Structures are given as structure tokens and as C-alpha cells.
Amino acid sequence: MTVNPGDKAPGFDLPTDGEGTLKLSDLKGRKVVLYFYPKDSTPGCTVEAKDFRDRIEDFAKAGAAIGGASKDSIKRHDNFKAKNALPFTLISDTDGALCEAYGVWVQKKLYGRSYMGIERATFLIDEKGIIREVWRQVKVKGHADEVLAAVKA
């Protein structure tokens, strides 16, 4: 499955860092930046998380909440969040249902080997739960700025 701009964002009710839970419906009335990343504490994922962290006030002023999602456990999320002082929610999608719903669980290749993994992707969801922008196969450098510009538009 894949989702595109104009589609209703697939809902979710999943565990988060800090032994919390998050439902997409809890964020209705706000813009939501939902970004998917392969794994906590890896170089690209750490840079991406820090870039969103460093712009958190700008996202908040624009009325947007940020959530990062991967298949990592809550414990790994807690460690990653604490180590990098991340001020936003990390969603634990251990069974991959959220990744499947957003179409980011894909076949990848590395050194000639094929495997399934999370495609780095970001979704901008509007106040009514409609997907407004989609970034796939994200390159980390400059991505947070690009997303912020779309949030402000």
C-alpha cells in the first residue's frame, strides 16, 4: 500500500517513548510531520532527528507536531531520545503495521543483497487528517528545512 497527497492519513494508536501511546486522532486540528526512519542511533537517522530537534520551535510556531517512527523498541527509543535530547515523540512500530499502512516497508538493496527495510520518508498531514506532502527516499541534508517550508506554506 502507498499513500499520496490528498489521501486520508492512515490512523494509528501505537506505543511511544516514555511508555506513552499516541493516536493520530489526538493530533486533529494540528499539522503533523510524521517521519519514518530505519533505525535509532545510526548516523543518518541521528542527523535527521537532530535537524528536526534544532527546528522544533519553528515547527511549533507554524502549528505542527513532529513524530518519528521506526520499528525500534520503546527502550531503544528512550535511549535514543535521551542521548540526543529529542523534544518530540518517537513511535514504536514493532509489528510494522504503521510502516505498511504508509507504504514505507520496502525492498532495499545493499552490496548486491536484497532485504526488507524502512524507506526514509516524511508525510505532512493537515489539521483535518489529509496528507498534503510526501517525501520519499529522503536525503537527510536539508530535509528538515524543506519540510518546515512546506509546513509554513
N, C-alpha and C positions, 0 to 999 in steps of 0.2 A: 504494500500500500504506500501511496505517497500523497502528500497534501500540497496544495498550491495556493497562491494568493487568491482570496475570495472565498475559500473553503472555511467551513466552521472548524475551529480548532478542536482536535480530539481532547475530550476531558480526561482528567486523571485524579486519583486520590492515592497518593504514594507517601511512603516514609521519607523523612528528610534528616539532615544532620541534627544533632541535639535531641534525638528521639522524638522529633515532631512529625507532623504529617502536613501535606499540602494538597489542596484541591484547586484545580484551575478555577472552579466557580467561586472560590473565596476571593479571587482577584478581579472579579467582574467589576467594571467601572474604572479599571486602570489599564493602561497599556502594559503588556507583558513581553519581556525579552526572554525567550526560552532557548537556551543554547545547549547543544549536545556536544560532548567531548569524549574522547576514547578512554582516558584513564587518569585518575588522580596522581599527582606528583611526578608526571612525566614532563619533559622540557616544554613542549608546545602547549600542553594543557595548563601548565603553571603560568606561562607568559600570558595566555589568553585570560585566565582568571584574574591575574593581577591587572591587566589592562581594563577589564570591567570594574574591578575594585577601585582603581585610580580615578574612574569617571563616575562613581556611584552618585555623587551629589548632583552632577549634571543630569543623570538619568532620573533621579528623584524629582528635580526641578521640572523636568519635562513630563512628570506624572507616570513614570514607568517603573515597574518592579522587574528585577532580574532573577532568573532561576537557572542554575546549571544542572544538567542531568547526565549521568553515566550509569553503568552497571555496577559501580563500586558499592561496597557495603557501607552502612551508616558509620561504622568505626573508621573506615578509610576516609570517608567524607569529613568526619570530625577532626581527624588528624590533619588532613589537607587544609581545611578551613582555619584551624588554629595556627598552623605553621605559616600561612600566608595572610592572616588577618582579613579573611574574606567576609564582607558585610552583607552577603546575600545568601539565599537558601540554596543548598545542594540537595538534589533529589536522587534517591537511591532506586534505580530501576533494575533490581537484581534479576527479575524474570524476563526482562527485555520487552515487556508489553508496550511501554511508552515508546521505546525505540521503533518497534514495529508499527505502531499507530502513526508515527510521524515519518516513516519510511527512511530512517537513518541506519537501520541494521542492514548492512550491505556486504557484498563480497568485495574483499580488498586483495591486493597483491603486494607482496614484499619479497624481493630477491627471488622472483620466479615462483613463489609459493602463494597459493590462494587460501584465504581464510575469511571467516565472517567477523565483522567488527563494526564499531560505530563510526559513521561518517561524520566528520566535524561539520555541524550545520547549526544555523540560528534561524529562529522564527519570531517575527514581530506580530503579536496578537493585539488587536484593538480592544477598546473598552467593552465591546459587545461580543467578544469571543471569536472574531473573524480574523483569519490570517491575512495580514497586509503585505508582508515582505518575507521572502525566503532566501537565505544564503546557503548554498550547498558547497561542499568541498572547500570549506573556508581556509584561506591563508591567514594566519594569525596576525601578521604585521598590518596594522592599520584597521583591523576589523572592528574593534570597539568604537572607533571614531566613525566608521561608516554606518554602524548600527545606530549610534547616537544621532547622527544627521537624519536618518530615516525616522527616528522617534520624534524629533523636533519638527519634521516636515508636516 
